[in-house]
C-alpha cells in the first residue's frame, strides 16, 4: 500500500497496512536545507524545498502546507 492509498483508506475508515503518518515538522525543513528561518518562511520555493527534504528524510505519508505561523 502506498501513501495515497493509505491516506485514502484512512479517510474512508478502511483497514490499512499501517497508520498513515503525518508529523508537523515544517521547521525541520529549514535545518535540512540549511536555509535561515526568516528566509524559509518568506520564500515559498524555500519552504517547498524544505517540505520535500522532510518527506525524503522521514518518509511521511503526506506533508502539511504552510501553517498560519508562516503567514504571520
N, CA, C and O atoms as CSV, one atom per row, in Angstrom:
chain,resi,resn,atom,element,x,y,z
A,1,UNK,N,N,0.854,-1.172,0.000
A,1,UNK,CA,C,0.000,0.000,0.000
A,1,UNK,C,C,0.901,1.236,0.000
A,1,UNK,O,O,1.815,1.346,0.818
A,2,UNK,N,N,0.637,2.164,-0.923
A,2,UNK,CA,C,1.438,3.385,-0.957
A,2,UNK,C,C,0.767,4.482,-0.119
A,2,UNK,O,O,-0.317,4.274,0.428
A,3,UNK,N,N,1.406,5.628,-0.024
A,3,UNK,CA,C,0.913,6.710,0.831
A,3,UNK,C,C,-0.473,7.187,0.431
A,3,UNK,O,O,-1.330,7.396,1.290
A,4,UNK,N,N,-0.698,7.360,-0.857
A,4,UNK,CA,C,-2.005,7.854,-1.314
A,4,UNK,C,C,-3.096,6.849,-0.965
A,4,UNK,O,O,-4.167,7.231,-0.493
A,5,UNK,N,N,-2.832,5.581,-1.192
A,5,UNK,CA,C,-3.812,4.541,-0.848
A,5,UNK,C,C,-4.051,4.497,0.662
A,5,UNK,O,O,-5.186,4.346,1.115
A,6,UNK,N,N,-2.974,4.632,1.433
A,6,UNK,CA,C,-3.070,4.578,2.898
A,6,UNK,C,C,-3.903,5.740,3.435
A,6,UNK,O,O,-4.773,5.546,4.283
A,7,UNK,N,N,-3.634,6.941,2.941
A,7,UNK,CA,C,-4.377,8.112,3.394
A,7,UNK,C,C,-5.843,8.008,2.968
A,7,UNK,O,O,-6.743,8.290,3.759
A,8,UNK,N,N,-6.080,7.602,1.717
A,8,UNK,CA,C,-7.457,7.439,1.244
A,8,UNK,C,C,-8.230,6.422,2.050
A,8,UNK,O,O,-9.386,6.653,2.406
A,9,UNK,N,N,-7.594,5.289,2.343
A,9,UNK,CA,C,-8.254,4.255,3.147
A,9,UNK,C,C,-8.523,4.758,4.554
A,9,UNK,O,O,-9.580,4.476,5.119
A,10,UNK,N,N,-7.594,5.491,5.122
A,10,UNK,CA,C,-7.795,6.045,6.462
A,10,UNK,C,C,-8.977,6.992,6.475
A,10,UNK,O,O,-9.814,6.928,7.376
A,11,UNK,N,N,-9.058,7.874,5.485
A,11,UNK,CA,C,-10.177,8.820,5.414
A,11,UNK,C,C,-11.511,8.111,5.203
A,11,UNK,O,O,-12.554,8.587,5.650
A,12,UNK,N,N,-11.467,6.969,4.516
A,12,UNK,CA,C,-12.690,6.202,4.258
A,12,UNK,C,C,-13.041,5.259,5.409
A,12,UNK,O,O,-14.080,4.599,5.384
A,13,UNK,N,N,-12.168,5.199,6.417
A,13,UNK,CA,C,-12.422,4.305,7.547
A,13,UNK,C,C,-12.151,2.849,7.235
A,13,UNK,O,O,-12.686,1.958,7.895
A,14,UNK,N,N,-11.314,2.598,6.221
A,14,UNK,CA,C,-10.993,1.229,5.828
A,14,UNK,C,C,-9.679,0.774,6.471
A,14,UNK,O,O,-8.907,1.595,6.966
A,15,UNK,N,N,-9.436,-0.518,6.459
A,15,UNK,CA,C,-8.214,-1.082,7.019
A,15,UNK,C,C,-7.009,-0.696,6.162
A,15,UNK,O,O,-7.115,-0.579,4.941
A,16,UNK,N,N,-5.872,-0.501,6.810
A,16,UNK,CA,C,-4.620,-0.179,6.119
A,16,UNK,C,C,-3.516,-1.098,6.628
A,16,UNK,O,O,-3.676,-1.785,7.636
A,17,UNK,N,N,-2.389,-1.098,5.909
A,17,UNK,CA,C,-1.260,-1.914,6.326
A,17,UNK,C,C,-0.565,-1.339,7.565
A,17,UNK,O,O,0.058,-2.071,8.333
A,18,UNK,N,N,-0.678,-0.033,7.746
A,18,UNK,CA,C,-0.181,0.658,8.938
A,18,UNK,C,C,-0.874,2.011,9.006
A,18,UNK,O,O,-1.542,2.424,8.058
A,19,UNK,N,N,-0.714,2.687,10.114
A,19,UNK,CA,C,-1.318,4.013,10.231
A,19,UNK,C,C,-0.636,4.997,9.294
A,19,UNK,O,O,0.577,4.942,9.090
A,20,UNK,N,N,-1.428,5.893,8.730
A,20,UNK,CA,C,-0.863,6.957,7.908
A,20,UNK,C,C,-0.074,7.890,8.823
A,20,UNK,O,O,-0.532,8.213,9.920
A,21,UNK,N,N,1.081,8.317,8.393
A,21,UNK,CA,C,1.960,9.117,9.229
A,21,UNK,C,C,2.022,10.558,8.754
A,21,UNK,O,O,2.385,10.839,7.612
A,22,UNK,N,N,1.664,11.461,9.649
A,22,UNK,CA,C,1.777,12.893,9.428
A,22,UNK,C,C,2.401,13.486,10.670
A,22,UNK,O,O,1.875,13.331,11.772
A,23,UNK,N,N,3.504,14.154,10.502
A,23,UNK,CA,C,4.132,14.890,11.589
A,23,UNK,C,C,4.274,16.336,11.135
A,23,UNK,O,O,4.634,16.594,9.986
A,24,UNK,N,N,3.997,17.267,12.015
A,24,UNK,CA,C,4.166,18.676,11.678
A,24,UNK,C,C,5.624,19.022,11.955
A,24,UNK,O,O,6.002,19.320,13.087
A,25,UNK,N,N,6.427,18.977,10.912
A,25,UNK,CA,C,7.870,19.162,11.040
A,25,UNK,C,C,8.365,20.322,10.187
A,25,UNK,O,O,9.522,20.315,9.766
A,26,UNK,N,N,7.530,21.311,9.923
A,26,UNK,CA,C,7.925,22.340,8.962
A,26,UNK,C,C,9.246,23.016,9.308
A,26,UNK,O,O,10.015,23.335,8.401
A,27,UNK,N,N,9.533,23.241,10.567
A,27,UNK,CA,C,10.773,23.916,10.938
A,27,UNK,C,C,11.997,23.053,10.609
A,27,UNK,O,O,13.082,23.586,10.377
A,28,UNK,N,N,11.833,21.734,10.588
A,28,UNK,CA,C,12.944,20.842,10.231
A,28,UNK,C,C,13.395,21.087,8.796
A,28,UNK,O,O,14.570,20.903,8.478
A,29,UNK,N,N,12.483,21.497,7.935
A,29,UNK,CA,C,12.843,21.770,6.545
A,29,UNK,C,C,13.903,22.847,6.435
A,29,UNK,O,O,14.779,22.777,5.573
A,30,UNK,N,N,13.829,23.834,7.298
A,30,UNK,CA,C,14.831,24.890,7.322
A,30,UNK,C,C,16.207,24.319,7.636
A,30,UNK,O,O,17.192,24.658,6.980
A,31,UNK,N,N,16.267,23.464,8.628
A,31,UNK,CA,C,17.537,22.852,9.038
A,31,UNK,C,C,18.065,21.908,7.953
A,31,UNK,O,O,19.254,21.926,7.633
A,32,UNK,N,N,17.181,21.091,7.395
A,32,UNK,CA,C,17.602,20.112,6.393
A,32,UNK,C,C,18.122,20.751,5.117
A,32,UNK,O,O,18.961,20.172,4.427
A,33,UNK,N,N,17.630,21.936,4.800
A,33,UNK,CA,C,18.058,22.624,3.579
A,33,UNK,C,C,19.045,23.754,3.863
A,33,UNK,O,O,19.430,24.492,2.956
A,34,UNK,N,N,19.453,23.886,5.127
A,34,UNK,CA,C,20.392,24.946,5.527
A,34,UNK,C,C,19.915,26.329,5.110
A,34,UNK,O,O,20.695,27.161,4.645
A,35,UNK,N,N,18.618,26.558,5.284
A,35,UNK,CA,C,18.016,27.839,4.921
A,35,UNK,C,C,17.688,28.602,6.210
A,35,UNK,O,O,17.042,28.046,7.099
A,36,UNK,N,N,18.116,29.850,6.328
A,36,UNK,CA,C,17.771,30.624,7.521
A,36,UNK,C,C,16.253,30.698,7.691
A,36,UNK,O,O,15.518,30.842,6.714
A,37,UNK,N,N,15.795,30.600,8.930
A,37,UNK,CA,C,14.361,30.549,9.202
A,37,UNK,C,C,13.596,31.732,8.628
A,37,UNK,O,O,12.504,31.565,8.086
A,38,UNK,N,N,14.159,32.907,8.742
A,38,UNK,CA,C,13.475,34.102,8.218
A,38,UNK,C,C,13.208,33.947,6.717
A,38,UNK,O,O,12.114,34.255,6.243
A,39,UNK,N,N,14.195,33.476,5.983
A,39,UNK,CA,C,14.041,33.258,4.536
A,39,UNK,C,C,13.107,32.078,4.267
A,39,UNK,O,O,12.281,32.123,3.355
A,40,UNK,N,N,13.246,31.038,5.058
A,40,UNK,CA,C,12.453,29.822,4.883
A,40,UNK,C,C,10.957,30.118,4.894
A,40,UNK,O,O,10.214,29.604,4.057
A,41,UNK,N,N,10.515,30.941,5.835
A,41,UNK,CA,C,9.086,31.243,5.935
A,41,UNK,C,C,8.634,32.377,5.020
A,41,UNK,O,O,7.434,32.613,4.886
A,42,UNK,N,N,9.560,33.074,4.395
A,42,UNK,CA,C,9.188,34.161,3.486
A,42,UNK,C,C,9.239,33.767,2.017
A,42,UNK,O,O,8.606,34.408,1.178
A,43,UNK,N,N,9.992,32.714,1.703
A,43,UNK,CA,C,10.190,32.305,0.308
A,43,UNK,C,C,9.449,30.988,0.052
A,43,UNK,O,O,9.860,29.947,0.565
A,44,UNK,N,N,8.369,31.016,-0.728
A,44,UNK,CA,C,7.604,29.794,-0.986
A,44,UNK,C,C,8.447,28.660,-1.569
A,44,UNK,O,O,8.225,27.496,-1.236
A,45,UNK,N,N,9.404,28.981,-2.428
A,45,UNK,CA,C,10.249,27.939,-3.020
A,45,UNK,C,C,11.135,27.300,-1.954
A,45,UNK,O,O,11.353,26.088,-1.977
A,46,UNK,N,N,11.645,28.099,-1.026
A,46,UNK,CA,C,12.473,27.563,0.062
A,46,UNK,C,C,11.628,26.669,0.962
A,46,UNK,O,O,12.090,25.615,1.400
A,47,UNK,N,N,10.393,27.083,1.242
A,47,UNK,CA,C,9.501,26.268,2.069
A,47,UNK,C,C,9.195,24.941,1.373
A,47,UNK,O,O,9.207,23.885,2.007
A,48,UNK,N,N,8.921,24.999,0.065
A,48,UNK,CA,C,8.632,23.772,-0.695
A,48,UNK,C,C,9.843,22.838,-0.696
A,48,UNK,O,O,9.691,21.625,-0.552
A,49,UNK,N,N,11.046,23.399,-0.859
A,49,UNK,CA,C,12.258,22.580,-0.799
A,49,UNK,C,C,12.395,21.915,0.562
A,49,UNK,O,O,12.775,20.748,0.656
A,50,UNK,N,N,12.086,22.658,1.608
A,50,UNK,CA,C,12.148,22.109,2.957
A,50,UNK,C,C,11.151,20.995,3.166
A,50,UNK,O,O,11.476,19.978,3.778
A,51,UNK,N,N,9.927,21.172,2.661
A,51,UNK,CA,C,8.909,20.122,2.787
A,51,UNK,C,C,9.347,18.862,2.037
A,51,UNK,O,O,9.134,17.747,2.514
A,52,UNK,N,N,9.955,19.040,0.868
A,52,UNK,CA,C,10.455,17.888,0.109
A,52,UNK,C,C,11.552,17.162,0.884
A,52,UNK,O,O,11.594,15.932,0.913
A,53,UNK,N,N,12.438,17.934,1.509
A,53,UNK,CA,C,13.516,17.335,2.295
A,53,UNK,C,C,12.954,16.563,3.485
A,53,UNK,O,O,13.477,15.508,3.845
A,54,UNK,N,N,11.901,17.078,4.090
A,54,UNK,CA,C,11.255,16.387,5.210
A,54,UNK,C,C,10.669,15.057,4.738
A,54,UNK,O,O,10.855,14.027,5.385
A,55,UNK,N,N,9.963,15.085,3.614
A,55,UNK,CA,C,9.367,13.853,3.085
A,55,UNK,C,C,10.436,12.810,2.763
A,55,UNK,O,O,10.256,11.623,3.032
A,56,UNK,N,N,11.535,13.257,2.192
A,56,UNK,CA,C,12.621,12.334,1.853
A,56,UNK,C,C,13.286,11.761,3.099
A,56,UNK,O,O,13.648,10.584,3.126
A,57,UNK,N,N,13.446,12.576,4.117
A,57,UNK,CA,C,14.147,12.165,5.335
A,57,UNK,C,C,13.302,11.281,6.229
A,57,UNK,O,O,13.779,10.260,6.725
A,58,UNK,N,N,12.039,11.665,6.441
A,58,UNK,CA,C,11.194,10.982,7.419
A,58,UNK,C,C,10.201,10.006,6.801
A,58,UNK,O,O,9.508,9.295,7.528
A,59,UNK,N,N,10.119,9.959,5.475
A,59,UNK,CA,C,9.218,9.043,4.772
A,59,UNK,C,C,7.778,9.120,5.286
A,59,UNK,O,O,7.148,8.105,5.583
A,60,UNK,N,N,7.280,10.352,5.380
A,60,UNK,CA,C,5.907,10.580,5.812
A,60,UNK,C,C,4.946,10.196,4.699
A,60,UNK,O,O,5.343,10.076,3.540
A,61,UNK,N,N,3.689,10.005,5.054
A,61,UNK,CA,C,2.683,9.694,4.048
A,61,UNK,C,C,2.158,10.950,3.364
A,61,UNK,O,O,1.734,10.887,2.211
A,62,UNK,N,N,2.179,12.078,4.045
A,62,UNK,CA,C,1.808,13.334,3.409
A,62,UNK,C,C,2.376,14.506,4.187
A,62,UNK,O,O,2.745,14.378,5.355
A,63,UNK,N,N,2.442,15.648,3.522
A,63,UNK,CA,C,3.009,16.864,4.114
A,63,UNK,C,C,1.897,17.892,4.328
A,63,UNK,O,O,0.867,17.869,3.655
A,64,UNK,N,N,2.127,18.762,5.254
A,64,UNK,CA,C,1.176,19.824,5.567
A,64,UNK,C,C,1.657,21.105,4.900
A,64,UNK,O,O,2.845,21.425,4.928
A,65,UNK,N,N,0.731,21.825,4.306
A,65,UNK,CA,C,1.080,23.104,3.696
A,65,UNK,C,C,1.412,24.134,4.762
A,65,UNK,O,O,1.317,23.846,5.955
A,66,UNK,N,N,1.799,25.325,4.344
A,66,UNK,CA,C,2.176,26.358,5.304
A,66,UNK,C,C,1.089,26.588,6.342
A,66,UNK,O,O,-0.103,26.610,6.037
A,67,UNK,N,N,1.537,26.757,7.565
A,67,UNK,CA,C,0.620,27.000,8.677
A,67,UNK,C,C,0.417,28.509,8.842
A,67,UNK,O,O,1.096,29.309,8.197
A,68,UNK,N,N,-0.503,28.881,9.694
A,68,UNK,CA,C,-0.756,30.290,9.946
A,68,UNK,C,C,0.493,31.009,10.446
A,68,UNK,O,O,0.686,32.191,10.160
A,69,UNK,N,N,1.348,30.299,11.195
A,69,UNK,CA,C,2.583,30.888,11.681
A,69,UNK,C,C,3.431,31.380,10.512
A,69,UNK,O,O,4.043,32.445,10.593
A,70,UNK,N,N,3.468,30.623,9.442
A,70,UNK,CA,C,4.245,31.030,8.274
A,70,UNK,C,C,3.678,32.303,7.679
A,70,UNK,O,O,4.426,33.148,7.187
A,71,UNK,N,N,2.357,32.448,7.720
A,71,UNK,CA,C,1.707,33.643,7.203
A,71,UNK,C,C,2.096,34.862,8.010
A,71,UNK,O,O,2.344,35.933,7.456
A,72,UNK,N,N,2.149,34.697,9.322
A,72,UNK,CA,C,2.492,35.814,10.203
A,72,UNK,C,C,3.908,36.246,9.955
A,72,UNK,O,O,4.391,37.177,10.598
